[in-house]
Amino acid sequence: MRLDRHNATLIGTLALLIALTMWMQFSLFEKPTLAEEQEASNDPDYYIEHFSAFGIGEDGRQYQLEADRLVHYPLDNKALLDRPHITQYKENGDPTHIYADSGWLFSDGTEVLLTDNVKVIQSEGATLGGASTTERMRIKLKPKTSN
């Protein structure tokens, strides 16, 4: 009889462990909350290496935006820029060059926030022009419209 009770106890313990495992598998793991799903959906959806874009107005090219890499985030439709370089062209003059370590291109593509070690270099023909540095700079890229 002792062997039968031992077998019954062993089978009962195994059945209890299997039931506990199944309960944990289906009951303890809850569906992700909306905030968790949104956080997961804001993972980058694409990368562009050696990114380059032009802004063109009625009178020709007004700016060029280049970056080593662009990383797009779909939730807020913004893009992170690694080492951006903006060249702004003037109608009658030399271009202005703006460099930074990083930046953000906003959803409508008309505004860039440059951050970390921003350098602005302006040349004025045969003269030296000027240079300045800052940590943050917001630039409107929207091309001019003629009236």
C-alpha positions in Angstrom: 0.0 0.0 0.0 2.8 2.4 0.7 4.0 2.2 -2.9 0.5 3.2 -4.1 0.3 6.2 -1.8 3.8 7.3 -2.9 2.8 7.0 -6.6 -0.5 8.9 -6.0 1.3 11.7 -4.1 3.9 11.9 -7.0 1.2 12.0 -9.7 -0.8 14.6 -7.7 2.3 16.8 -7.2 3.1 16.6 -10.9 -0.5 17.4 -11.8 -0.5 20.4 -9.5 2.8 21.7 -11.0 1.4 21.4 -14.5 -1.8 23.2 -13.5 0.2 25.9 -11.8 2.4 26.3 -14.9 -0.6 26.6 -17.2 -2.3 29.1 -14.9 0.9 31.3 -14.8 1.2 31.0 -18.6 -2.2 32.4 -19.3 -3.3 34.4 -16.3 -0.3 36.3 -15.0 0.9 37.7 -18.3 -1.4 40.6 -19.0 -1.9 42.3 -22.3 0.3 45.4 -22.7 -1.3 48.7 -21.7 -1.9 51.5 -24.3 1.2 53.4 -23.0 3.4 50.4 -23.4 2.1 49.8 -26.9 2.7 53.4 -27.8 6.2 53.3 -26.4 6.9 50.2 -28.4 5.5 51.7 -31.6 7.9 54.7 -31.3 10.8 52.5 -32.1 12.5 53.8 -35.2 10.8 52.6 -38.4 13.6 53.5 -40.8 17.2 54.9 -41.1 18.8 56.8 -43.9 22.6 56.9 -44.1 24.2 59.9 -45.8 20.9 61.8 -45.9 20.6 64.9 -48.1 17.6 67.1 -48.9 17.2 70.4 -50.8 14.7 73.3 -50.3 13.8 74.9 -53.6 12.0 78.2 -54.0 10.8 79.9 -57.2 14.2 81.5 -57.6 16.2 78.3 -57.1 17.8 76.3 -54.3 17.5 78.0 -50.9 19.1 75.4 -48.6 20.6 72.0 -48.4 20.3 69.7 -45.4 22.8 66.9 -45.0 23.4 64.4 -42.2 25.5 61.3 -41.6 22.3 59.5 -40.6 18.6 60.2 -40.2 16.5 58.1 -37.8 12.7 58.4 -38.1 10.4 58.0 -35.2 6.8 57.3 -36.3 4.8 58.2 -33.2 5.6 61.9 -33.2 6.9 61.9 -36.8 10.2 63.5 -35.9 13.7 62.5 -37.2 17.0 62.5 -35.3 19.9 63.8 -37.3 23.5 62.7 -36.7 26.1 65.4 -37.5 23.8 67.6 -39.6 25.1 70.3 -41.9 22.9 73.0 -43.3 23.9 75.2 -46.2 21.7 78.3 -46.6 22.0 80.1 -50.0 21.5 83.8 -50.4 20.3 85.5 -53.6 23.4 87.6 -54.0 26.1 86.3 -51.7 28.0 83.4 -50.4 26.2 80.6 -48.5 26.0 80.3 -44.8 27.2 76.9 -43.3 25.8 75.5 -40.1 27.2 72.4 -38.4 26.1 70.5 -35.3 26.8 67.2 -33.6 23.0 66.3 -33.6 19.6 67.7 -34.3 15.9 67.0 -34.8 13.9 67.5 -38.0 10.3 68.1 -37.2 7.3 66.5 -38.9 6.5 69.1 -41.5 10.1 69.4 -42.6 10.2 73.2 -42.3 12.1 73.4 -38.9 15.3 71.9 -37.5 16.5 72.0 -34.0 20.3 71.7 -33.9 22.0 70.7 -30.6 25.4 70.2 -29.3 28.4 72.1 -30.6 26.5 74.2 -33.2 28.8 76.3 -35.5 27.6 79.0 -37.9 30.1 80.1 -40.6 29.3 83.1 -42.8 31.5 84.2 -45.6 31.2 87.6 -47.3 32.9 87.4 -50.7 36.6 88.3 -50.4 36.2 89.4 -46.7 36.6 87.0 -43.8 32.9 86.9 -42.8 32.2 85.5 -39.4 31.7 82.5 -37.2 29.8 81.8 -34.0 29.1 78.8 -31.8 26.2 77.8 -29.5 24.7 74.7 -27.9 21.2 75.0 -29.5 19.8 76.6 -32.6 16.3 76.4 -34.2 16.2 77.1 -37.9 13.2 77.6 -40.1 13.8 75.9 -43.5 10.6 76.9 -45.2 11.5 78.4 -48.6 10.6 82.0 -49.2 7.5 82.7 -51.2 7.4 85.6 -53.7 4.4 88.0 -53.7 
